[in-house]
């Protein structure tokens, strides 16, 4: 909280755990695997009003990140999906786990990312020309990714760019008042590829926890990469906001 603020950015308002954007990703060491998944499952996990890409591809990553001031170090894993909103192409994140509370809360509260907690270990590991990643929750392995490096890769091969979109839902604690659903668009800035390698990939999905990753298990792995990146995550733009009533409440939805 600055001297010009009368209250903090987030609760507790008298002493918030983190401040507003921008959040600078100083370094992201990422293992990323592309795989094919059943089309019906891709459509199921796509949050309205986003539209899934026409392909059958999803992407899993495991990374070790440094993103001050929200978090200097955290382990993170996610499922990525290519989508569109009103003709604009972007990437969204159906599932994501991170290893500390400030990284989780900043993603959930500010942007609407569906972040949950994961264990901090094991970190992404490199042995010779092989890269190993694993994400655990409560000691149970959720999924593992592996890569055997074969060649240097180009930026254009990456399945994501600087455009990201999230459907942020803010539930109402009052049954007589609606919650809010927002489409939040994020444009990353200062994106830098420090290194990027491609090769043969492998993915093994195991314990789903509360997620639905058991339904999107890879039928075939089509690409895999390891890279180090940096970028700046700034303010988002709310493209749409609407009121939503939960099941059993009035069904009318009023656009803002």
Buried (B, 14 or more C-beta within 10 A) or exposed (E): EEEEEEEBBBEEEEEBBBBBBBBBBEBBBBBBBBBBBEEEBBEEBBBEEBEBBEEBBBBBBBBBBBBEEBBEBBBBBBBBBBBBBEEEEBBBBBBBBBBBBBBBBBBBBBBBBBBBBBBBEBBBEBEEEBBBBBBBBEEEBBBBBBBEBEEEBEEEEBBBBEBBBBBBEEEBEEEEEBBBBBBBBBBBEEBEBEEBBBBEBBBEBBBBBEBEBEBBBBEEBBBBBBBBBBBBBBEBEEBBBBBBBEEEBEEEEEEE
